[in-house]
Amino acid sequence: MTGSMNGVRQFAPTILVAALGTTFGSALVIAPGIVTEAMSATGLDDISSVKAVLSVIGWLALGIALYVGAIVTANTCATLIAGQTRVIALQRLVGATGASLRARITRTGLVVGLLGGLIGAVVGTGLAAVFVAVLRGNGFLPDRSYTLLPWELVLPVVAVVLATWGAFAAGSRRVLTVTPLQALSSSVEPSHEDVRTGTARKVWAILLMAAGALLALVGLALSAATPLAVLPAALGGFVSFAGVAVGATIVMPPVLQAIGRIGSHDPVVLLAGRNAMRAPARTARATIGLVIGVTLLVTFAVALGIMQHVTESALSGQSGITPAMLAEQRSFFVQLDAVVSVIVGFSAVIAAVGVVNALALGVLQRRREFGLLRVLGLTGAQVRRMIVTEAVQMVVAAVVTGLVLGTAYGWLGGQTLLGTLGATTPVLPLTTIAIVVVGALVLAVVATVAPVRRAMRVPPTEALAVD
């Protein structure tokens, strides 16, 4: 374990996730202070309320980023452990207990979180200093000194460390299920957990989705009476999506199976689809982070689109409203959508890092499988196309799921917030959808090209050898 699971070096992608989360959190902590100090330099009064609002928005965005980062980290840890099952089993065979091995992994998680947190804090503070210098140089910010090291800067570091440590603790639970006899097996993938979903997980997923749907219906029922209906609806959205995350092995396989039928007359495409379906848990670990990222982006984009449509409809019916005023209002929503997309999109970036890591690890850990396929007659080009097709199918399934969920949640938020003005319809932002789809396809290719090259360099006979 010291040379394998306990090494921090192989958790470099997880350190990157922790660093990205802390960088984002540091910027969100520093920004409200800079804004309020700039406003105070112009002589504006009552700026404390502005700082409070900005801080609430910042901590909400940081909470989303931490939530995504924790899921990505836990999935990465579980994927690494899945590939190290024989090593863990060998250590169990010579006397190590599952609890002691899991303790080592969680300690590694603490180190990983601390490294990522410190790196992210330094990078975030440095970026804030650069932006302040640039904005002060072009006159956007008043020429005065700004606080770049507030005491609150320690909070995102602590939050990221705790989230990473907790994610490693959750992801390492599989260690307790590894038996010494598995060390004698020549193949351990996919495991029982990868193939089946536990009954308890299914029950929790169904309960959470049902409770979330009930809260959403309550919000919709109250939407015509008060804008406060958005509160139970938002809670329902969070609870139901938690159910989707918990029951990813229930939600994702049907979507993946439907997408796998596209082009299935090609044997390579058919084999790619069946490979992805062979281990639902592994597929869910690789895709759920992207589902979260896409859902968040589309939810906010759809909600803002509904707000823009309703506002324009209300203004166009009033006398004295000129086309120039409508154009100005439309420009405001475009800028607001850009700002929200950048803030929420950071969580999507963290999810993308997790997808790249999970897909790359999955390819490297299936070396024997690819060697067997080549021995059975598939060419290197066919194996490469199969792996890339499998990754594309998984990413497309995640994007489709995220688009559907994001549209539903965005409409739910828009309807419950603006329901007093009448019924609303979802407004799909084509630009956001195009960016998400193209970005996801590029992500699938990038995530598999490098590990595929490494896997194909290994001769089939060597790939079939027992490690």
KOLKE-352461 format. One record per residue (C-alpha): residue number from 1; residue in one letter; x, y, z. Coordinates in pm, whole numbers, plus 50000, padded with zeros to 5 digits. Example, Ala and Ser with C-alpha at 12.3 -4.5 7.8 and 13.67 -1.06 7.14 Angstrom:
2
REC  seq  type     px     py     pz
REC    1     a  51230  49550  50780
REC    2     s  51367  49894  50714
//
This chain:
467
REC  seq  type     px     py     pz
REC    1     m  50000  50000  50000
REC    2     t  50287  50235  50060
REC    3     g  50398  50207  49700
REC    4     s  50051  50197  49549
REC    5     m  49739  50337  49713
REC    6     n  49924  50524  49982
REC    7     g  50139  50722  49736
REC    8     v  50033  51082  49698
REC    9     r  50185  51112  49350
REC   10     q  49918  50900  49183
REC   11     f  49652  51127  49334
REC   12     a  49782  51425  49133
REC   13     p  49443  51467  48954
REC   14     t  49271  51475  49295
REC   15     i  49519  51736  49417
REC   16     l  49429  51934  49105
REC   17     v  49058  51909  49191
REC   18     a  49125  52029  49548
REC   19     a  49346  52311  49419
REC   20     l  49080  52424  49170
REC   21     g  48816  52427  49444
REC   22     t  49037  52631  49677
REC   23     t  49139  52870  49398
REC   24     f  48774  52931  49322
REC   25     g  48690  52969  49691
REC   26     s  48979  53209  49753
REC   27     a  48868  53431  49467
REC   28     l  48509  53431  49595
REC   29     v  48627  53520  49947
REC   30     i  48857  53801  49833
REC   31     a  48623  53956  49572
REC   32     p  48349  54094  49805
REC   33     g  48610  54281  50012
REC   34     i  48766  54435  49701
REC   35     v  48425  54546  49571
REC   36     t  48324  54706  49900
REC   37     e  48662  54879  49939
REC   38     a  48631  55016  49586
REC   39     m  48280  55141  49659
REC   40     s  48388  55303  49985
REC   41     a  48663  55489  49799
REC   42     t  48395  55650  49578
REC   43     g  48208  55777  49884
REC   44     l  47911  55540  49864
REC   45     d  47738  55463  50192
REC   46     d  47574  55150  50327
REC   47     i  47813  54911  50152
REC   48     s  47791  54645  50419
REC   49     s  47470  54508  50266
REC   50     v  47643  54480  49927
REC   51     k  47928  54284  50080
REC   52     a  47679  54059  50260
REC   53     v  47492  53980  49938
REC   54     l  47815  53913  49747
REC   55     s  47942  53692  50029
REC   56     v  47623  53484  50030
REC   57     i  47647  53434  49652
REC   58     g  48015  53348  49682
REC   59     w  47967  53091  49958
REC   60     l  47675  52936  49769
REC   61     a  47893  52896  49459
REC   62     l  48176  52758  49673
REC   63     g  47937  52508  49831
REC   64     i  47839  52385  49485
REC   65     a  48205  52353  49386
REC   66     l  48284  52160  49704
REC   67     y  47988  51930  49647
REC   68     v  48105  51851  49294
REC   69     g  48466  51819  49407
REC   70     a  48377  51579  49687
REC   71     i  48186  51351  49449
REC   72     v  48468  51363  49193
REC   73     t  48728  51287  49461
REC   74     a  48530  50997  49609
REC   75     n  48478  50849  49262
REC   76     t  48849  50887  49179
REC   77     c  48945  50711  49501
REC   78     a  48696  50430  49434
REC   79     t  48828  50391  49078
REC   80     l  49188  50369  49199
REC   81     i  49094  50110  49461
REC   82     a  48906  49910  49197
REC   83     g  49228  49887  48997
REC   84     q  49433  49793  49304
REC   85     t  49207  49514  49429
REC   86     r  49470  49240  49389
REC   87     v  49735  49451  49565
REC   88     i  49498  49517  49855
REC   89     a  49401  49149  49866
REC   90     l  49768  49046  49881
REC   91     q  49819  49274  50180
REC   92     r  49509  49124  50341
REC   93     l  49659  48783  50271
REC   94     v  49977  48867  50468
REC   95     g  49785  48998  50768
REC   96     a  49678  49357  50704
REC   97     t  49322  49439  50811
REC   98     g  49074  49628  50599
REC   99     a  49038  49892  50869
REC  100     s  49414  49960  50879
REC  101     l  49434  49986  50500
REC  102     r  49138  50219  50493
REC  103     a  49297  50434  50764
REC  104     r  49608  50473  50549
REC  105     i  49398  50581  50252
REC  106     t  49205  50838  50455
REC  107     r  49532  50978  50590
REC  108     t  49650  51009  50232
REC  109     g  49327  51197  50161
REC  110     l  49408  51441  50438
REC  111     v  49752  51506  50287
REC  112     v  49606  51539  49937
REC  113     g  49343  51786  50058
REC  114     l  49602  51992  50247
REC  115     l  49837  52008  49947
REC  116     g  49557  52102  49710
REC  117     g  49416  52356  49956
REC  118     l  49748  52534  50006
REC  119     i  49827  52537  49634
REC  120     g  49480  52669  49554
REC  121     a  49500  52942  49818
REC  122     v  49833  53066  49680
REC  123     v  49709  53057  49320
REC  124     g  49377  53221  49408
REC  125     t  49546  53502  49598
REC  126     g  49796  53552  49316
REC  127     l  49521  53571  49053
REC  128     a  49327  53819  49266
REC  129     a  49639  54037  49296
REC  130     v  49689  54028  48917
REC  131     f  49327  54122  48846
REC  132     v  49339  54407  49098
REC  133     a  49659  54540  48942
REC  134     v  49512  54524  48590
REC  135     l  49177  54679  48684
REC  136     r  49345  54949  48889
REC  137     g  49582  55023  48602
REC  138     n  49301  55077  48348
REC  139     g  49103  55291  48590
REC  140     f  48820  55045  48655
REC  141     l  48914  55029  49024
REC  142     p  49011  55334  49233
REC  143     d  49383  55376  49296
REC  144     r  49409  55256  49655
REC  145     s  49531  54954  49850
REC  146     y  49309  54645  49873
REC  147     t  49294  54357  50119
REC  148     l  49414  54042  49943
REC  149     l  49464  53829  50255
REC  150     p  49141  53851  50459
REC  151     w  49106  53617  50756
REC  152     e  48819  53441  50574
REC  153     l  49079  53300  50332
REC  154     v  49141  53014  50573
REC  155     l  48779  52899  50542
REC  156     p  48790  52762  50185
REC  157     v  49119  52586  50266
REC  158     v  48965  52414  50569
REC  159     a  48648  52334  50373
REC  160     v  48844  52174  50086
REC  161     v  49064  51973  50324
REC  162     l  48760  51838  50510
REC  163     a  48571  51767  50187
REC  164     t  48867  51579  50038
REC  165     w  48928  51383  50356
REC  166     g  48559  51290  50375
REC  167     a  48557  51192  50007
REC  168     f  48854  50961  50057
REC  169     a  48683  50809  50362
REC  170     a  48371  50745  50154
REC  171     g  48558  50621  49848
REC  172     s  48777  50385  50051
REC  173     r  48485  50184  50192
REC  174     r  48543  49929  49918
REC  175     v  48868  49825  50092
REC  176     l  48661  49650  50358
REC  177     t  48499  49427  50093
REC  178     v  48828  49299  49945
REC  179     t  48901  48943  50057
REC  180     p  49245  48775  50073
REC  181     l  49128  48511  49823
REC  182     q  49099  48779  49554
REC  183     a  49479  48801  49554
REC  184     l  49486  48454  49394
REC  185     s  49256  48556  49110
REC  186     s  49401  48665  48776
REC  187     s  49114  48904  48708
REC  188     v  48908  49108  48948
REC  189     e  48732  49356  48722
REC  190     p  48445  49414  48715
REC  191     s  48369  49339  49076
REC  192     h  48036  49248  49231
REC  193     e  47989  49611  49335
REC  194     d  48060  49729  48981
REC  195     v  47797  49496  48840
REC  196     r  47519  49536  49095
REC  197     t  47365  49815  49292
REC  198     g  47299  49756  49662
REC  199     t  46940  49742  49782
REC  200     a  47002  50014  50041
REC  201     r  47135  50249  49773
REC  202     k  46830  50183  49555
REC  203     v  46594  50250  49844
REC  204     w  46770  50574  49939
REC  205     a  46774  50691  49577
REC  206     i  46402  50627  49533
REC  207     l  46315  50793  49864
REC  208     l  46522  51102  49786
REC  209     m  46381  51137  49435
REC  210     a  46025  51089  49563
REC  211     a  46071  51342  49847
REC  212     g  46226  51591  49604
REC  213     a  45941  51549  49357
REC  214     l  45688  51604  49637
REC  215     l  45859  51929  49745
REC  216     a  45873  52043  49382
REC  217     l  45498  51982  49345
REC  218     v  45437  52186  49661
REC  219     g  45638  52471  49511
REC  220     l  45445  52453  49183
REC  221     a  45113  52449  49368
REC  222     l  45211  52768  49554
REC  223     s  45376  52940  49256
REC  224     a  45065  53129  49150
REC  225     a  45028  53283  49498
REC  226     t  45378  53386  49609
REC  227     p  45738  53402  49479
REC  228     l  45842  53230  49805
REC  229     a  45726  52909  49638
REC  230     v  46078  52893  49498
REC  231     l  46208  52787  49842
REC  232     p  46037  52444  49867
REC  233     a  46097  52398  49494
REC  234     a  46470  52466  49531
REC  235     l  46490  52228  49826
REC  236     g  46302  51969  49624
REC  237     g  46545  52011  49335
REC  238     f  46843  51962  49564
REC  239     v  46693  51656  49735
REC  240     s  46582  51492  49410
REC  241     f  46919  51551  49248
REC  242     a  47087  51398  49552
REC  243     g  46871  51094  49476
REC  244     v  46995  51095  49117
REC  245     a  47357  51111  49239
REC  246     v  47303  50829  49491
REC  247     g  47119  50618  49235
REC  248     a  47347  50691  48941
REC  249     t  47381  50318  48876
REC  250     i  47002  50309  48832
REC  251     v  46964  50626  48624
REC  252     m  47262  50609  48386
REC  253     p  47247  50250  48244
REC  254     p  46909  50295  48062
REC  255     v  47030  50620  47905
REC  256     l  47360  50459  47808
REC  257     q  47180  50156  47666
REC  258     a  46963  50377  47446
REC  259     i  47263  50574  47317
REC  260     g  47458  50252  47262
REC  261     r  47198  50140  47007
REC  262     i  47302  50422  46776
REC  263     g  47529  50271  46514
REC  264     s  47518  49929  46684
REC  265     h  47526  49754  46344
REC  266     d  47901  49817  46361
REC  267     p  48056  49538  46574
REC  268     v  48309  49778  46729
REC  269     v  48034  50023  46833
REC  270     l  47822  49733  46965
REC  271     l  48115  49604  47170
REC  272     a  48182  49954  47307
REC  273     g  47823  49986  47425
REC  274     r  47824  49645  47592
REC  275     n  48154  49718  47764
REC  276     a  48013  50036  47916
REC  277     m  47706  49843  48035
REC  278     r  47912  49557  48177
REC  279     a  48010  49754  48489
REC  280     p  47737  50009  48574
REC  281     a  47912  50130  48890
REC  282     r  48231  50204  48702
REC  283     t  48033  50388  48434
REC  284     a  47841  50586  48697
REC  285     r  48165  50691  48869
REC  286     a  48300  50820  48540
REC  287     t  47990  51017  48439
REC  288     i  47806  51145  48747
REC  289     g  48042  51442  48793
REC  290     l  47975  51557  48437
REC  291     v  47600  51510  48489
REC  292     i  47624  51747  48788
REC  293     g  47826  52006  48596
REC  294     v  47597  52007  48291
REC  295     t  47285  52014  48509
REC  296     l  47409  52319  48699
REC  297     l  47501  52509  48383
REC  298     v  47173  52435  48205
REC  299     t  46962  52500  48518
REC  300     f  47089  52855  48560
REC  301     a  47085  52923  48185
REC  302     v  46723  52808  48149
REC  303     a  46611  52999  48460
REC  304     l  46775  53320  48336
REC  305     g  46627  53263  47990
REC  306     i  46279  53238  48143
REC  307     m  46339  53555  48347
REC  308     q  46453  53740  48035
REC  309     h  46152  53622  47833
REC  310     v  45903  53714  48106
REC  311     t  46063  54054  48162
REC  312     e  46066  54136  47791
REC  313     s  45703  54031  47755
REC  314     a  45603  54251  48050
REC  315     l  45800  54553  47924
REC  316     s  45685  54524  47562
REC  317     g  45325  54560  47673
REC  318     q  45390  54891  47851
REC  319     s  45365  55232  47687
REC  320     g  45681  55440  47657
REC  321     i  45911  55137  47619
REC  322     t  46137  55190  47318
REC  323     p  46329  54922  47122
REC  324     a  46650  55072  47259
REC  325     m  46532  55010  47614
REC  326     l  46446  54650  47529
REC  327     a  46787  54605  47369
REC  328     e  46953  54742  47682
REC  329     q  46753  54506  47900
REC  330     r  46848  54214  47673
REC  331     s  47214  54314  47695
REC  332     f  47191  54313  48075
REC  333     f  47063  53956  48079
REC  334     v  47337  53848  47835
REC  335     q  47601  53991  48069
REC  336     l  47432  53839  48374
REC  337     d  47418  53500  48202
REC  338     a  47789  53527  48120
REC  339     v  47879  53606  48483
REC  340     v  47663  53323  48620
REC  341     s  47800  53082  48359
REC  342     v  48158  53163  48464
REC  343     i  48077  53115  48833
REC  344     v  47881  52793  48788
REC  345     g  48104  52678  48503
REC  346     f  48394  52645  48744
REC  347     s  48212  52352  48900
REC  348     a  48176  52203  48552
REC  349     v  48553  52239  48506
REC  350     i  48610  52045  48829
REC  351     a  48368  51779  48707
REC  352     a  48548  51765  48371
REC  353     v  48879  51698  48548
REC  354     g  48710  51411  48730
REC  355     v  48572  51266  48407
REC  356     v  48913  51282  48236
REC  357     n  49073  51114  48537
REC  358     a  48808  50840  48566
REC  359     l  48812  50755  48195
REC  360     a  49192  50755  48179
REC  361     l  49220  50531  48486
REC  362     g  48956  50298  48346
REC  363     v  49154  50254  48024
REC  364     l  49483  50188  48201
REC  365     q  49324  49940  48442
REC  366     r  49173  49731  48160
REC  367     r  49503  49647  47991
REC  368     r  49444  49269  48011
REC  369     e  49100  49308  47856
REC  370     f  49241  49498  47559
REC  371     g  49519  49242  47521
REC  372     l  49261  48963  47507
REC  373     l  49062  49147  47238
REC  374     r  49375  49183  47028
REC  375     v  49457  48814  47071
REC  376     l  49101  48730  46956
REC  377     g  49155  48918  46629
REC  378     l  49075  49287  46681
REC  379     t  49335  49520  46533
REC  380     g  49496  49798  46733
REC  381     a  49293  50055  46535
REC  382     q  48969  49874  46616
REC  383     v  49051  49857  46986
REC  384     r  49134  50229  46986
REC  385     r  48808  50312  46810
REC  386     m  48617  50093  47055
REC  387     i  48766  50273  47357
REC  388     v  48702  50620  47214
REC  389     t  48347  50519  47114
REC  390     e  48281  50386  47464
REC  391     a  48404  50714  47617
REC  392     v  48193  50917  47373
REC  393     q  47885  50711  47455
REC  394     m  47939  50761  47829
REC  395     v  47995  51136  47793
REC  396     v  47694  51179  47561
REC  397     a  47479  50987  47812
REC  398     a  47596  51225  48087
REC  399     v  47529  51531  47870
REC  400     v  47180  51414  47769
REC  401     t  47092  51338  48132
REC  402     g  47229  51676  48243
REC  403     l  47038  51861  47970
REC  404     v  46708  51695  48066
REC  405     l  46757  51750  48438
REC  406     g  46887  52105  48393
REC  407     t  46592  52201  48174
REC  408     a  46346  52057  48427
REC  409     y  46514  52224  48726
REC  410     g  46555  52554  48540
REC  411     w  46189  52560  48447
REC  412     l  46094  52465  48804
REC  413     g  46295  52758  48941
REC  414     g  46160  53003  48684
REC  415     q  45798  52894  48727
REC  416     t  45800  52905  49108
REC  417     l  45980  53240  49116
REC  418     l  45772  53410  48844
REC  419     g  45454  53205  48867
REC  420     t  45255  53504  48996
REC  421     l  45294  53655  48645
REC  422     g  45149  53347  48476
REC  423     a  45264  53014  48338
REC  424     t  45612  52995  48187
REC  425     t  45777  52770  47931
REC  426     p  46140  52652  47928
REC  427     v  46376  52869  47724
REC  428     l  46665  52658  47599
REC  429     p  46983  52866  47544
REC  430     l  47123  52729  47220
REC  431     t  47467  52880  47279
REC  432     t  47503  52708  47615
REC  433     i  47384  52376  47472
REC  434     a  47628  52400  47180
REC  435     i  47919  52477  47413
REC  436     v  47827  52189  47644
REC  437     v  47788  51934  47362
REC  438     v  48106  52030  47176
REC  439     g  48304  52055  47500
REC  440     a  48183  51713  47614
REC  441     l  48283  51544  47288
REC  442     v  48628  51702  47301
REC  443     l  48650  51591  47663
REC  444     a  48578  51228  47572
REC  445     v  48850  51220  47308
REC  446     v  49108  51400  47522
REC  447     a  49038  51171  47816
REC  448     t  49113  50855  47619
REC  449     v  49375  50938  47355
REC  450     a  49680  50939  47585
REC  451     p  49591  50628  47793
REC  452     v  49490  50441  47475
REC  453     r  49834  50505  47328
REC  454     r  49996  50373  47645
REC  455     a  49775  50065  47648
REC  456     m  49839  49990  47280
REC  457     r  50217  50003  47324
REC  458     v  50195  49689  47541
REC  459     p  50218  49366  47335
REC  460     p  49906  49143  47370
REC  461     t  50100  48859  47533
REC  462     e  50245  49097  47792
REC  463     a  49905  49257  47854
REC  464     l  49761  48912  47931
REC  465     a  50030  48838  48187
REC  466     v  49923  48830  48551
REC  467     d  50074  49124  48742
//
